[in-house]
Structure formats: structure tokens, C-alpha cells
Amino acid sequence: MSGNMSGNTLIEGASACVAKAAVLVVEDDVLTRMATSEELRDYGYSVVEAANVDEALAVLHGPTRIDLVVTDMKMPGALDGAALAQHIRTELPFVKVVMISGQTPAPEVRRILDGYLPKPVAPADLASYVQELTPAHVSSKAS
């Protein structure tokens, strides 16, 4: 192990799984979702895509480990991004939530988020933001 990780017992002994975080991208616009997901993959993240909250919930309660959710606020379906964030906070408190929206989330929603970015956001800017929120990342891309 390199000297700069001394004292970080979480990383020691887990070197086989020190991959980048797994990110769930929840966005109903297919082109935006694809561009965002591709950029995050370029940064070394494992990315799962969902077109709506129902798909996102299926992923979150499935076998795939998710560390961070990037969600749009407004989406078709019974639940929106705010309801998804609330569900994650209640049921999966260890999962970080970043919301991307053209409208500023209400204060009660903002409080439960780990981050908020106003639309439009460049995929590269989002990837940098996600990097700051996911600890123990090994940067594969020079900044």
C-alpha cells in the first residue's frame, strides 16, 4: 500500500474492490442520460441508467450496489426526483443523491440532497462534481 493511505483502514484489505463508485443516472431524456452516463464512464465510474423513478427503484432494490444517484427533478410517472430523493434518504441513507433541475428544489428537498446542479449542466462538470462527492476514488483522468 502507498504511504498516503496510512490510517485509512477502509481501503486496506479491500484493494480488490477499490473501483470507482457505482452511479445511477435517472433522467427521462434519453440523449441527456446517454451523454451523462458516457462521461461518468469515461471517469471510470460504473453507471446504471434509468428512464424514470420506477426503473430507479427497481435498480436500487436489486442486487447492484449503488453509491450515488444523479436524478432529474421532473420526470413522467407517479414519482418525481424529489420523491426519489426522499425514498433514498429514508430507505437507503448511505446512498448519496445529486439532483439536476431547471428549477431550484424546495428547501425541504434541498436539505435531503447531497448536491444540486442547475440545468443545463455539462456532463464533464457533472463528472467533476460526482468525483468530489465520492471518497476514496483513484483518479484515472488528469484534471
Backbone as a printed PyTorch tensor [residue, N CA C, xyz], in Angstrom:
tensor([[[  0.8340,  -1.1920,   0.0000],
         [  0.0000,   0.0000,   0.0000],
         [  0.8730,   1.2480,   0.0000]],

        [[  0.4470,   2.2790,  -0.6640],
         [  1.2340,   3.5040,  -0.6930],
         [  1.0820,   4.2410,   0.6230]],

        [[  2.0790,   5.0110,   0.9760],
         [  2.1300,   5.6980,   2.2600],
         [  1.0020,   6.6750,   2.4850]],

        [[  0.4480,   7.2540,   1.4310],
         [ -0.5830,   8.2760,   1.6210],
         [ -1.9160,   7.7020,   2.0720]],

        [[ -2.0350,   6.3830,   2.1580],
         [ -3.3000,   5.7920,   2.5980],
         [ -3.1980,   5.2800,   4.0300]],

        [[ -2.1240,   5.5960,   4.7250],
         [ -1.9540,   5.0880,   6.0820],
         [ -3.0820,   5.6060,   6.9650]],

        [[ -3.5830,   4.7310,   7.7970],
         [ -4.6600,   5.1160,   8.6890],
         [ -6.0390,   4.9600,   8.0700]],

        [[ -6.1080,   4.7340,   6.7790],
         [ -7.4220,   4.5600,   6.1530],
         [ -7.7010,   3.0670,   6.0480]],

        [[ -8.2390,   2.5000,   7.1140],
         [ -8.4420,   1.0580,   7.1750],
         [ -9.5230,   0.5700,   6.2260]],

        [[-10.3830,   1.4690,   5.7650],
         [-11.4190,   1.0420,   4.8290],
         [-10.8190,   0.5750,   3.5160]],

        [[ -9.7570,   1.2300,   3.0790],
         [ -9.1590,   0.8800,   1.7900],
         [ -8.2540,  -0.3380,   1.9320]],

        [[ -7.5010,  -0.4210,   3.0190],
         [ -6.6270,  -1.5680,   3.2260],
         [ -7.4590,  -2.8380,   3.3200]],

        [[ -7.0070,  -3.8720,   2.6420],
         [ -7.7190,  -5.1360,   2.6940],
         [ -8.9110,  -5.1790,   1.7530]],

        [[ -9.2150,  -4.0610,   1.1110],
         [-10.3400,  -4.0350,   0.1760],
         [ -9.8340,  -3.6450,  -1.2030]],

        [[ -8.5480,  -3.8550,  -1.4310],
         [ -7.9490,  -3.3910,  -2.6820],
         [ -8.5820,  -4.0310,  -3.9100]],

        [[ -9.1480,  -5.2160,  -3.7570],
         [ -9.7680,  -5.8810,  -4.9070],
         [-11.0030,  -5.1270,  -5.3780]],

        [[-11.6220,  -4.3640,  -4.4880],
         [-12.8400,  -3.6690,  -4.8850],
         [-12.7170,  -2.1510,  -4.7370]],

        [[-11.5150,  -1.6360,  -4.9460],
         [-11.3480,  -0.1800,  -4.8860],
         [-11.6450,   0.3990,  -6.2650]],

        [[-12.7240,  -0.0580,  -6.8580],
         [-13.1610,   0.5130,  -8.1280],
         [-13.8570,   1.8210,  -7.8150]],

        [[-14.0910,   2.6080,  -8.8500],
         [-14.8350,   3.8470,  -8.6440],
         [-16.2450,   3.5220,  -8.2020]],

        [[-16.9040,   4.5240,  -7.6800],
         [-18.2620,   4.3590,  -7.1910],
         [-19.2200,   3.9600,  -8.3130]],

        [[-20.3150,   3.3210,  -7.9100],
         [-21.3800,   2.9670,  -8.8480],
         [-22.4170,   4.0800,  -8.8200]],

        [[-22.7390,   4.6040,  -9.9940],
         [-23.6540,   5.7390, -10.1010],
         [-24.9030,   5.3350, -10.8840]],

        [[-26.0590,   5.7050, -10.3500],
         [-27.3280,   5.5040, -11.0410],
         [-27.7620,   6.8500, -11.6070]],

        [[-27.9170,   6.9240, -12.9320],
         [-28.3410,   8.1550, -13.5950],
         [-29.8240,   8.0210, -13.9460]],

        [[-30.6560,   8.8820, -13.3410],
         [-32.1020,   8.8380, -13.5540],
         [-32.5050,  10.0970, -14.3270]],

        [[-32.8250,   9.9000, -15.6060],
         [-33.1180,  11.0290, -16.4990],
         [-34.0250,  10.5250, -17.6030]],

        [[-35.1690,  11.2050, -17.8190],
         [-36.1100,  10.7290, -18.8330],
         [-35.6860,  11.0970, -20.2540]],

        [[-34.8610,  12.1330, -20.4190],
         [-34.3970,  12.4930, -21.7590],
         [-33.2440,  11.5750, -22.1430]],

        [[-33.4650,  10.7450, -23.1540],
         [-32.5070,   9.6950, -23.4910],
         [-31.1380,  10.2520, -23.9000]],

        [[-31.1090,  11.3380, -24.6590],
         [-29.8200,  11.8940, -25.0940],
         [-29.0310,  12.4630, -23.9200]],

        [[-29.7160,  13.1580, -23.0320],
         [-29.0610,  13.6970, -21.8330],
         [-28.5380,  12.5530, -20.9700]],

        [[-29.3740,  11.5220, -20.7900],
         [-28.9810,  10.3750, -19.9700],
         [-27.7590,   9.6820, -20.5600]],

        [[-27.7600,   9.4870, -21.8820],
         [-26.6270,   8.8120, -22.5300],
         [-25.3460,   9.6290, -22.4170]],

        [[-25.4360,  10.9350, -22.6450],
         [-24.2500,  11.8030, -22.5830],
         [-23.6790,  11.8300, -21.1650]],

        [[-24.5550,  11.9600, -20.1900],
         [-24.1350,  11.9890, -18.7890],
         [-23.4840,  10.6670, -18.4050]],

        [[-24.1310,   9.5710, -18.7570],
         [-23.6210,   8.2380, -18.4070],
         [-22.2710,   7.9810, -19.0610]],

        [[-22.1370,   8.3600, -20.3150],
         [-20.8850,   8.1440, -21.0450],
         [-19.7420,   8.9170, -20.3960]],

        [[-19.9990,  10.1540, -20.0200],
         [-18.9690,  10.9760, -19.3740],
         [-18.5390,  10.3570, -18.0430]],

        [[-19.5020,   9.8980, -17.2500],
         [-19.1710,   9.2670, -15.9700],
         [-18.3730,   7.9840, -16.1830]],

        [[-18.7240,   7.2200, -17.2300],
         [-17.9570,   6.0010, -17.5390],
         [-16.5260,   6.3560, -17.9300]],

        [[-16.3680,   7.4670, -18.6650],
         [-15.0270,   7.9150, -19.0530],
         [-14.1700,   8.2210, -17.8240]],

        [[-14.8170,   8.6180, -16.7420],
         [-14.1150,   8.9000, -15.4950],
         [-13.8880,   7.6330, -14.6730]],

        [[-14.3480,   6.5090, -15.1790],
         [-14.1050,   5.2430, -14.5030],
         [-15.2410,   4.7650, -13.6140]],

        [[-16.3580,   5.4730, -13.6270],
         [-17.4880,   5.0490, -12.7970],
         [-18.2460,   3.9160, -13.4520]],

        [[-18.8300,   3.0710, -12.6060],
         [-19.7650,   2.0580, -13.0650],
         [-21.1210,   2.7560, -13.1010]],

        [[-21.7780,   2.7690, -14.2530],
         [-23.0110,   3.5380, -14.4020],
         [-24.1850,   2.6440, -14.7830]],

        [[-25.3000,   2.8430, -14.0900],
         [-26.5620,   2.1940, -14.4260],
         [-27.5190,   3.3240, -14.8000]],

        [[-28.2940,   3.1100, -15.8640],
         [-29.2210,   4.1450, -16.3270],
         [-30.6650,   3.7610, -16.0340]],

        [[-31.4630,   4.7740, -15.7070],
         [-32.9000,   4.5800, -15.5040],
         [-33.6290,   5.7490, -16.1440]],

        [[-34.7570,   5.4600, -16.8130],
         [-35.5110,   6.4960, -17.5150],
         [-36.5540,   7.1690, -16.6240]],

        [[-36.8460,   6.5490, -15.4710],
         [-37.8480,   7.1240, -14.5680],
         [-37.6340,   6.5740, -13.1600]],

        [[-38.4390,   7.0590, -12.2280],
         [-38.2810,   6.6800, -10.8340],
         [-38.5810,   5.1930, -10.6180]],

        [[-39.5780,   4.6520, -11.3220],
         [-39.8860,   3.2280, -11.1690],
         [-38.6800,   2.3560, -11.5220]],

        [[-38.0160,   2.6760, -12.6490],
         [-36.8070,   1.9280, -13.0320],
         [-35.7090,   2.1230, -11.9910]],

        [[-35.5780,   3.3460, -11.4930],
         [-34.5510,   3.6370, -10.4900],
         [-34.7600,   2.8160,  -9.2230]],

        [[-36.0100,   2.7380,  -8.7690],
         [-36.3100,   1.9690,  -7.5560],
         [-36.0120,   0.4830,  -7.7540]],

        [[-36.3040,  -0.0250,  -8.9480],
         [-36.0050,  -1.4340,  -9.2390],
         [-34.5000,  -1.6890,  -9.1350]],

        [[-33.7020,  -0.7500,  -9.6340],
         [-32.2430,  -0.8890,  -9.5570],
         [-31.7810,  -0.7730,  -8.1040]],

        [[-32.2790,   0.2400,  -7.4030],
         [-31.8500,   0.4800,  -6.0180],
         [-32.1810,  -0.6800,  -5.0870]],

        [[-33.2700,  -1.3810,  -5.3630],
         [-33.6520,  -2.5090,  -4.5110],
         [-33.2550,  -3.8520,  -5.1190]],

        [[-32.4590,  -3.7920,  -6.1800],
         [-31.9590,  -5.0090,  -6.8120],
         [-30.5840,  -5.3740,  -6.2700]],

        [[-29.9080,  -6.3040,  -6.9430],
         [-28.6230,  -6.8040,  -6.4550],
         [-27.4330,  -5.8610,  -6.6920]],

        [[-27.5830,  -4.8710,  -7.5550],
         [-26.4700,  -3.9910,  -7.8910],
         [-26.2590,  -2.9360,  -6.8130]],

        [[-25.0250,  -2.8260,  -6.3200],
         [-24.7030,  -1.8130,  -5.3160],
         [-24.6250,  -0.4490,  -6.0000]],

        [[-25.3200,   0.5310,  -5.4550],
         [-25.2880,   1.8960,  -5.9740],
         [-24.7830,   2.7990,  -4.8540]],

        [[-23.8060,   3.6610,  -5.1850],
         [-23.2410,   4.5680,  -4.1890],
         [-23.8320,   5.9680,  -4.2790]],

        [[-24.2040,   6.3630,  -5.5030],
         [-24.6610,   7.7280,  -5.7180],
         [-25.7110,   7.7400,  -6.8190]],

        [[-26.7520,   8.5370,  -6.6160],
         [-27.8140,   8.6860,  -7.6130],
         [-27.7800,  10.1180,  -8.1350]],

        [[-27.7580,  10.2520,  -9.4610],
         [-27.9030,  11.5490, -10.1140],
         [-29.2940,  11.5270, -10.7260]],

        [[-30.1570,  12.4210, -10.2640],
         [-31.5360,  12.3970, -10.7450],
         [-32.0190,  13.7550, -11.2360]],

        [[-32.8530,  13.7060, -12.2410],
         [-33.5680,  14.8810, -12.7140],
         [-34.7210,  15.0980, -11.7320]],

        [[-35.2380,  16.3140, -11.6650],
         [-36.3740,  16.5840, -10.7790],
         [-37.6810,  16.1440, -11.4290]],

        [[-37.9700,  16.6760, -12.6180],
         [-39.2490,  16.4040, -13.2830],
         [-39.1110,  15.2200, -14.2290]],

        [[-39.9460,  14.2170, -13.9990],
         [-39.9610,  13.0410, -14.8640],
         [-41.3850,  12.5220, -14.9560]],

        [[-41.7010,  11.8410, -16.0560],
         [-43.0360,  11.2440, -16.1490],
         [-43.1740,  10.1020, -15.1450]],

        [[-44.3990,   9.8310, -14.7600],
         [-44.6300,   8.7390, -13.8180],
         [-45.2350,   9.2630, -12.5260]],

        [[-45.5180,   8.3450, -11.6230],
         [-46.1770,   8.6940, -10.3670],
         [-45.2550,   9.4730,  -9.4400]],

        [[-43.9510,   9.2090,  -9.5030],
         [-42.9930,   9.8500,  -8.6140],
         [-41.9960,  10.6920,  -9.4030]],

        [[-41.5740,  11.8020,  -8.8020],
         [-40.5540,  12.6350,  -9.4390],
         [-39.2260,  12.4840,  -8.6940]],

        [[-38.2480,  13.2770,  -9.0920],
         [-36.9200,  13.1950,  -8.4830],
         [-36.9200,  13.5180,  -7.0040]],

        [[-37.7940,  14.4430,  -6.5780],
         [-37.8780,  14.7890,  -5.1550],
         [-38.3800,  13.5960,  -4.3390]],

        [[-39.3900,  12.8980,  -4.8600],
         [-39.9170,  11.7120,  -4.1700],
         [-38.8520,  10.6080,  -4.1240]],

        [[-38.0740,  10.4930,  -5.2060],
         [-36.9920,   9.5020,  -5.2310],
         [-35.9520,   9.8380,  -4.1690]],

        [[-35.5710,  11.1070,  -4.0870],
         [-34.5880,  11.5360,  -3.0840],
         [-35.0910,  11.2350,  -1.6710]],

        [[-36.3640,  11.5060,  -1.4230],
         [-36.9570,  11.2410,  -0.1050],
         [-36.9290,   9.7460,   0.2110]],

        [[-37.2580,   8.9250,  -0.7810],
         [-37.2350,   7.4700,  -0.6020],
         [-35.8240,   6.9890,  -0.2570]],

        [[-34.8470,   7.4900,  -1.0100],
         [-33.4540,   7.0850,  -0.7730],
         [-33.0240,   7.4940,   0.6320]],

        [[-33.3510,   8.7000,   1.0460],
         [-32.9740,   9.1890,   2.3790],
         [-33.5530,   8.2820,   3.4600]],

        [[-34.7950,   7.8570,   3.2700],
         [-35.4790,   7.0380,   4.2670],
         [-35.0090,   5.5850,   4.2470]],

        [[-34.9600,   5.0020,   3.0440],
         [-34.6900,   3.5670,   2.9070],
         [-33.2150,   3.2120,   2.7080]],

        [[-32.4650,   4.1000,   2.0760],
         [-31.0630,   3.8100,   1.7110],
         [-30.1810,   5.0030,   2.0760]],

        [[-30.0750,   5.3270,   3.3590],
         [-29.4010,   6.5600,   3.7760],
         [-27.9170,   6.6420,   3.3910]],

        [[-27.2990,   5.5220,   3.0660],
         [-25.8870,   5.5090,   2.6910],
         [-25.6700,   5.9230,   1.2350]],

        [[-26.7460,   6.0260,   0.4540],
         [-26.6380,   6.4030,  -0.9610],
         [-26.6970,   7.9260,  -1.0660]],

        [[-25.7190,   8.5120,  -1.7640],
         [-25.7180,   9.9610,  -1.9630],
         [-26.6610,  10.3220,  -3.1180]],

        [[-27.2630,  11.5160,  -3.0520],
         [-28.2070,  11.9600,  -4.0760],
         [-27.8140,  13.3480,  -4.5840]],

        [[-27.6530,  13.4460,  -5.8970],
         [-27.4110,  14.7330,  -6.5500],
         [-28.5790,  14.9820,  -7.4930]],

        [[-29.1950,  16.1580,  -7.3840],
         [-30.3040,  16.4930,  -8.2560],
         [-29.8590,  17.5240,  -9.2880]],

        [[-30.3230,  17.3020, -10.5150],
         [-30.0910,  18.2520, -11.5950],
         [-31.4690,  18.7170, -12.0350]],

        [[-31.6810,  20.0290, -12.0430],
         [-33.0050,  20.5160, -12.3890],
         [-32.9480,  21.9360, -12.9100]],

        [[-33.9090,  22.2630, -13.7700],
         [-34.0430,  23.6220, -14.2560],
         [-34.6690,  24.5300, -13.2130]],

        [[-35.3160,  23.9190, -12.2240],
         [-35.9050,  24.7170, -11.1490],
         [-35.2340,  24.3520,  -9.8340]],

        [[-35.0140,  25.3400,  -8.9940],
         [-34.3800,  25.1010,  -7.6990],
         [-35.3120,  24.2750,  -6.8280]],

        [[-34.7950,  23.1940,  -6.2420],
         [-35.6510,  22.3720,  -5.3810],
         [-36.1340,  23.1650,  -4.1580]],

        [[-37.3000,  22.8150,  -3.6680],
         [-37.8340,  23.4330,  -2.4520],
         [-36.8740,  23.1840,  -1.2890]],

        [[-36.8540,  24.0690,  -0.2860],
         [-35.9180,  23.9230,   0.8380],
         [-35.9600,  22.5520,   1.5100]],

        [[-37.1720,  21.9760,   1.6620],
         [-37.2560,  20.6650,   2.3240],
         [-36.6260,  19.5600,   1.4700]],

        [[-36.6440,  19.7290,   0.1480],
         [-35.9800,  18.7690,  -0.7450],
         [-34.4810,  19.0250,  -0.7220]],

        [[-34.1140,  20.2840,  -0.8050],
         [-32.6920,  20.6650,  -0.8270],
         [-31.9470,  20.1120,   0.3920]],

        [[-32.6170,  20.1070,   1.5530],
         [-31.9930,  19.6310,   2.7930],
         [-31.5830,  18.1680,   2.7230]],

        [[-32.3210,  17.3490,   1.9790],
         [-32.0250,  15.9100,   1.9470],
         [-31.0690,  15.5390,   0.8190]],

        [[-30.6880,  16.5090,  -0.0090],
         [-29.7830,  16.2330,  -1.1260],
         [-28.3270,  16.3610,  -0.6910]],

        [[-27.4660,  15.6020,  -1.3540],
         [-26.0260,  15.7600,  -1.1480],
         [-25.4730,  16.8080,  -2.1060]],

        [[-26.2590,  17.1350,  -3.1280],
         [-25.8220,  18.1500,  -4.0710],
         [-26.9340,  18.5220,  -5.0280]],

        [[-26.8260,  19.7250,  -5.5900],
         [-27.7840,  20.2000,  -6.5790],
         [-27.0280,  20.9820,  -7.6440]],

        [[-27.3390,  20.6970,  -8.9010],
         [-26.7600,  21.4290, -10.0200],
         [-27.8870,  21.9400, -10.8980]],

        [[-27.8760,  23.2420, -11.2420],
         [-28.9190,  23.7700, -12.1190],
         [-28.6960,  23.3340, -13.5620]],

        [[-29.7890,  23.0330, -14.2720],
         [-29.6960,  22.7060, -15.7030],
         [-29.5010,  23.9960, -16.4810]],

        [[-28.8430,  24.0110, -17.6050],
         [-28.1260,  22.8510, -18.1600],
         [-26.7600,  22.7020, -17.4990]],

        [[-26.3280,  21.4640, -17.3330],
         [-25.0100,  21.2020, -16.7700],
         [-24.2400,  20.3440, -17.7730]],

        [[-23.0090,  20.7490, -18.0490],
         [-22.1790,  19.9810, -18.9740],
         [-21.8180,  18.6490, -18.3230]],

        [[-21.8610,  17.5450, -19.0780],
         [-21.5130,  16.2410, -18.4990],
         [-20.1510,  16.2380, -17.7950]],

        [[-19.1630,  16.9610, -18.3400],
         [-17.8360,  16.9960, -17.7130],
         [-17.9040,  17.6820, -16.3470]],

        [[-18.7330,  18.7340, -16.2350],
         [-18.8880,  19.4240, -14.9490],
         [-19.5600,  18.5120, -13.9310]],

        [[-20.5520,  17.7560, -14.3920],
         [-21.2210,  16.8060, -13.5080],
         [-20.2310,  15.7470, -13.0400]],

        [[-19.4230,  15.2260, -13.9480],
         [-18.4520,  14.1890, -13.5910],
         [-17.4690,  14.7030, -12.5400]],

        [[-17.0240,  15.9470, -12.6850],
         [-16.1180,  16.5420, -11.6910],
         [-16.8130,  16.6580, -10.3400]],

        [[-18.0730,  17.0560, -10.3630],
         [-18.8720,  17.2070,  -9.1480],
         [-19.0340,  15.8570,  -8.4460]],

        [[-19.3430,  14.8290,  -9.2160],
         [-19.5050,  13.4810,  -8.6650],
         [-18.1900,  13.0120,  -8.0470]],

        [[-17.0840,  13.3510,  -8.6980],
         [-15.7750,  12.9610,  -8.1690],
         [-15.5460,  13.5420,  -6.7760]],

        [[-15.9750,  14.7770,  -6.5610],
         [-15.8110,  15.4080,  -5.2520],
         [-16.6620,  14.7240,  -4.1910]],

        [[-17.7980,  14.1630,  -4.5900],
         [-18.7220,  13.5360,  -3.6380],
         [-18.4080,  12.0790,  -3.3470]],

        [[-17.5920,  11.4560,  -4.1610],
         [-17.3020,  10.0340,  -3.9680],
         [-15.8920,   9.8750,  -3.4230]],

        [[-15.7670,   9.6220,  -2.1240],
         [-14.4490,   9.4950,  -1.4990],
         [-13.7120,   8.2460,  -1.9560]],

        [[-12.4460,   8.2160,  -1.6760],
         [-11.5900,   7.0640,  -1.9730],
         [-11.5490,   6.7410,  -3.4550]],

        [[-11.7000,   7.7770,  -4.2860],
         [-11.6000,   7.4980,  -5.7090],
         [-10.1480,   7.5850,  -6.1410]],

        [[ -9.8120,   6.7630,  -7.0960],
         [ -8.4720,   6.7720,  -7.6460],
         [ -8.6300,   7.4410,  -9.0060]],

        [[ -8.1320,   8.6480,  -9.1350],
         [ -8.3730,   9.4190, -10.3590],
         [ -7.6500,   8.7910, -11.5290]],

        [[ -8.4330,   8.4730, -12.5790],
         [ -7.8420,   7.8760, -13.7660],
         [ -7.6940,   8.9230, -14.8470]],

        [[ -8.2080,  10.1220, -14.5730],
         [ -8.1750,  11.1820, -15.5600],
         [ -7.4940,  12.3990, -14.9440]],

        [[ -6.4980,  12.9180, -15.5870],
         [ -5.8250,  14.1120, -15.0740],
         [ -6.7690,  15.2970, -15.1780]],

        [[ -6.7590,  16.1740, -14.1550],
         [ -7.6580,  17.3220, -14.2290],
         [ -7.0160,  18.4930, -14.9260]]])
